[in-house]
């Protein structure tokens, strides 16, 4: 596994070793020892989630203010633009974002630690998105920052407005959002 730190050094893009031939391919999507050797981290994952979304759907920017979740995310069908925003007030990269294309074709994964808001935009006709989390989903602690928050300035690869849930349409501005110390 190759691990590359992004502009926010707590975020990694991970590229697994893929073994392919005329029959198809094989890869280890997660191996605790290999992940630790590549990143120096040893998160404990307790929940796996799987979503399917249509083209133009944007999910996010989500986080849990209590029971914060680290996430190891990947795409098994289609393609997304995946984004993490640092919302740790004491961090030198507070309010900054990184984004990567994740797809079934490139098989990349992204590690997003607790303390970050997360979202993705579906670029293909549809996408299936899988992610491992380090804590349980707690809807009472879930928060959302506006996908188009000008103070963050994410450059989403879309013309016009994406398809948003009612919850995501009500996302807060960063200056009004509950953030981490």
Wavefront OBJ file of the C-alpha trace (Angstrom):
o trace
v 0.000 0.000 0.000
v 1.255 3.432 -0.903
v 0.245 6.267 1.459
v 0.564 9.885 0.326
v 0.033 12.801 2.705
v -2.028 15.621 1.233
v -1.701 19.391 1.757
v -3.321 18.864 5.155
v -0.809 16.335 6.497
v -3.326 14.428 8.666
v -5.112 13.277 5.489
v -3.742 10.383 3.451
v -4.582 9.024 0.015
v -3.963 5.292 0.009
v -3.308 3.208 -3.071
v -3.551 -0.553 -2.533
v -1.484 -3.098 -4.405
v -3.713 -4.459 -7.144
v -3.074 -7.899 -8.592
v -4.781 -8.241 -11.953
v -4.890 -10.557 -14.920
v -7.342 -11.468 -17.687
v -9.768 -12.846 -15.062
v -10.053 -9.578 -13.117
v -8.239 -8.296 -10.043
v -7.628 -8.824 -6.339
v -6.699 -6.284 -3.675
v -6.744 -6.023 0.098
v -9.082 -3.124 0.813
v -7.886 -3.029 4.424
v -5.119 -4.740 6.340
v -4.434 -3.352 9.806
v -0.691 -4.106 9.758
v -0.167 -2.714 6.251
v -2.214 0.418 7.065
v -0.120 1.003 10.197
v 3.167 0.485 8.342
v 2.097 2.927 5.604
v 0.638 5.668 7.835
v 1.946 5.152 11.365
v -1.695 5.050 12.510
v -3.661 2.247 14.111
v -7.344 3.230 14.172
v -9.931 0.795 15.444
v -12.829 0.548 13.014
v -16.201 -0.365 14.487
v -18.709 0.315 11.735
v -18.831 -0.043 7.933
v -21.238 2.033 5.831
v -22.282 1.745 2.184
v -24.213 4.321 0.162
v -25.310 4.614 -3.442
v -25.974 7.981 -5.046
v -26.826 9.352 -8.479
v -24.791 11.788 -10.545
v -24.794 15.322 -9.152
v -25.634 14.250 -5.595
v -23.509 15.983 -2.987
v -23.438 14.546 0.515
v -21.881 16.710 3.210
v -20.105 18.397 4.761
v -20.859 16.089 7.700
v -19.245 15.425 11.083
v -20.193 14.417 14.610
v -19.366 16.945 17.321
v -19.482 14.157 19.943
v -18.426 10.617 19.088
v -16.313 12.040 16.222
v -15.537 9.548 13.506
v -12.319 8.888 11.672
v -13.204 7.528 8.228
v -11.451 5.341 5.696
v -13.419 5.954 2.487
v -13.443 4.351 -0.952
v -15.592 3.955 -4.052
v -16.523 0.539 -5.456
v -18.652 1.729 -8.392
v -18.398 5.017 -10.251
v -16.454 8.139 -9.330
v -16.678 10.892 -6.710
v -14.860 14.061 -5.731
v -14.149 13.469 -2.032
v -13.464 16.381 0.340
v -12.218 16.796 3.919
v -12.286 20.128 5.780
v -10.236 20.744 8.934
v -12.601 22.021 11.638
v -10.176 21.807 14.565
v -9.999 25.414 15.809
v -6.480 24.946 17.245
v -5.109 23.475 13.999
v -2.849 25.517 11.705
v -4.981 24.247 8.798
v -8.366 25.177 10.371
v -10.905 25.952 7.636
v -8.737 24.496 4.868
v -9.823 21.652 2.608
v -8.379 18.915 0.439
v -10.142 17.006 -2.303
v -9.373 13.908 -4.352
v -11.035 11.906 -7.091
v -11.862 8.438 -5.773
v -13.190 5.863 -8.196
v -13.745 2.178 -8.763
v -11.124 2.455 -11.488
v -8.309 4.119 -9.488
v -9.149 2.125 -6.319
v -7.779 4.909 -4.115
v -8.929 5.386 -0.549
v -8.760 8.434 1.695
v -8.120 8.494 5.443
v -9.976 11.325 7.179
v -9.325 11.541 10.929
v -11.802 12.750 13.550
v -11.948 16.543 13.651
v -12.752 16.945 9.962
v -15.984 17.584 8.079
v -16.429 15.259 5.120
v -18.402 15.310 1.901
v -18.424 13.997 -1.635
v -19.913 14.823 -5.026
v -20.884 12.037 -7.431
v -19.286 12.610 -10.842
v -20.399 9.422 -12.650
v -23.928 8.207 -13.517
v -23.988 6.692 -10.031
v -21.470 5.786 -7.339
v -21.259 3.324 -4.496
v -19.316 4.696 -1.561
v -17.997 2.541 1.300
v -16.416 3.751 4.486
v -15.126 2.372 7.737
v -15.621 4.518 10.860
v -13.887 4.682 14.216
v -17.087 5.415 16.159
v -20.784 4.660 15.813
v -23.188 6.887 13.939
v -24.866 9.220 16.431
v -27.533 11.311 14.666
v -28.033 13.521 17.722
v -24.405 14.670 17.408
v -24.290 14.997 13.617
v -23.629 18.461 12.251
v -23.370 19.863 8.737
v -21.408 22.749 7.252
v -22.696 24.297 4.026
v -21.191 22.651 0.945
v -20.677 26.078 -0.651
v -19.352 27.924 2.439
v -17.392 30.885 0.997
v -14.967 30.977 3.955
v -13.818 27.478 2.973
v -14.010 27.931 -0.810
v -14.188 24.335 -1.998
v -13.852 24.144 -5.770
v -16.452 21.453 -6.469
v -16.276 20.161 -10.071
v -19.898 21.008 -10.904
v -21.748 23.707 -12.806
v -24.809 24.869 -10.925
v -26.283 23.472 -7.754
v -25.850 19.822 -6.795
v -28.642 17.565 -5.579
v -28.780 17.999 -1.780
v -30.762 16.452 1.054
v -32.946 18.790 3.121
v -30.381 18.472 5.942
v -27.504 19.441 3.662
v -29.457 22.416 2.301
v -29.483 23.781 5.876
v -25.715 23.455 6.399
v -24.179 26.074 8.687
v -21.544 28.641 7.862
v -18.169 27.850 9.403
v -18.282 30.838 11.759
v -21.653 29.624 13.115
v -20.849 25.907 13.235
v -19.892 23.909 16.302
v -16.267 22.944 15.743
v -13.581 21.057 17.623
v -11.223 22.863 20.011
l 1 2 3 4 5 6 7 8 9 10 11 12 13 14 15 16 17 18 19 20 21 22 23 24 25 26 27 28 29 30 31 32 33 34 35 36 37 38 39 40 41 42 43 44 45 46 47 48 49 50 51 52 53 54 55 56 57 58 59 60 61 62 63 64 65 66 67 68 69 70 71 72 73 74 75 76 77 78 79 80 81 82 83 84 85 86 87 88 89 90 91 92 93 94 95 96 97 98 99 100 101 102 103 104 105 106 107 108 109 110 111 112 113 114 115 116 117 118 119 120 121 122 123 124 125 126 127 128 129 130 131 132 133 134 135 136 137 138 139 140 141 142 143 144 145 146 147 148 149 150 151 152 153 154 155 156 157 158 159 160 161 162 163 164 165 166 167 168 169 170 171 172 173 174 175 176 177 178 179 180 181
